[in-house]
C-alpha cells in the first residue's frame, strides 16, 4: 500500500490541527499492540483507510474518514493497566475515544459514528452505519492483526 505524494499531503492538511494538539501527542506515550504506540497505530489505520477509499473508489468523505480513523483510539490511557478503572477496554474504549474527541475537537455525528463503531462486531450493537465507518472498522482489524502478530 503506497500513497501518492498528493494523497500524503491531503492527509497532512486534514490532520494538521489534530497532530499539533498536545492531547493528541499523548498517544505517543501509550503502547497499542506489540511495540507500536497508539499514535503510530492510528496513523497506520488512517493511511490504510484513505488508501482503501481511494483505490476501491468507495466515495467516502475524506475528511470524516481521515479524522475518524485518526481519532478512533483517542482514549488516552494505558489499556494494559487493568486496575485503572477503565472497564473492559475492548468494549469501552471506543465510547471513551468518541467522548474525548467530542470534548476536545467538537467532531460531527458522522465522525462520531466512525469512532464509536470501529470495534464492531465485538461491540455488537455498534454496527457501522456509513461508508467511512465500515472502512475504518476493516482497516483497524487488518492493522491490529498485523501489529499483534508481527510487531513483537
N, C-alpha and C positions, 0 to 999 in steps of 0.2 A: 504494500500500500504506500503509494508516494503521492503527496500533494504537490500541485504545481505552485510556483512562486506566487502567483496572483491569489491562489487559494490560501496559502500561508498568510499572505497579507490581509486577506478578508477576515480570517480568524483573529489575527493580531489586532485589527481595528475594532472588532466587536468586543474582544476581551480586555482591551487596554485599561478601561476604568476598573475592572474587577481585579486584574493582576496587580494593579498599583495599590490596591487596598491592603492595609496591614492585617486585617482579619483573614483575608484570603491567604496571605503569606503564611499564616499559622498552619495551614495544611501541609507545609513542608516539614513540620515537626512530628507528624504522625505517620506511622507505618500502616499501609493498607494491606498489601499481600507480599509475603516474602521479604524482600529488601526495598520494595517500591513504596515511596511516600504517597500519601493521599493526593498531594498536588500533582505528582507525576502520573498517578493513576487517572485522575480526571482529565489531564491533558491528553493522555492516550485515548480515552473514551471520546473526547471531543474530536480529535483528529479522525478517528475511525468513523464516527457518526457523520461528520462532514463529508468524508470520502464516499461513504455509502450513499448518502443523499445525492451527491453529485453524479457519481458513476452509474448508479442504478436509476437515475432520473426520477427519484421519488417525489420531488417537488415540495419537500418540507420547507417551512420558513427558516431560513438560515440563521437569523438572529435568535429566534426561540430555541432552535436546535442547539446552537453553539453555547448560549448562556445556560440552558437547561443541562446540557452534558457537562459543562464545566462546574456547575454548582450542585450536581446530583449527589455528591458526597460531602457537602458543606456542613457537616455535623460538629466539627471542631473539638473532638476529644479522642483519646486513645481507646479504641474499642477492645483492645486486648486486656484492659483492666476491668475485670468483670465486677469488682466490688465498688465501682464508682457510681452506681445508681442509674445506669443508662438502660436498664432492662435488657431484653434480648435484642442485641444490636441488629441482627438481620431483619427483624420485624419492625424495629422502632426508628432506625437512623434515617430512613427516607422522609419521615414526617419531621424529624428534628432538622434535617437539612433544608427542607421546604420552609419551615418556620424561621430558621436563621436567614434564609435568602429573602423572605418577605420583609423581615425586620430590617435587615441591613441594606437591601437593594430595591425594595418595593417592586418585585417582579410581578408580571402579569399572570393571569389564570392559566394560560396555556403552558407557560414555563413552569408554573407550579405543578401542573399535571405531569410534565416530563420528569421532574424531580421525584414527586410522590410515587409514581408508578414504576420506577426503574427496577424495583425488586420483585415485580411480578414474575413468576407465579408464586414465589414464597409468600408474598402478601397477596393472597388470593382475591381479596376484594378490591385491590388497587390495579385494575386492568388498564393498560394504556389506552387512551381514548383519542389519540391523534397520531398522525404520521411521525411527528418528531419524537413522541414518547415511545413508540414502537422501535424506532431506530436506536435511540439511546438505550433502551432496555436490552436489545440484542447486542449492541456494541459492548455494553457493560459486561454481559455474560461472557462474550468472547475474550475481552481484555482480562477480566478477572480470572478466567480459567488459565489463560496463558501465564499471567503473573504468578498464580498459585503453583502451577506445575513447573515452570521453567525459571523462576527468579528467586531461587532459594540458595 
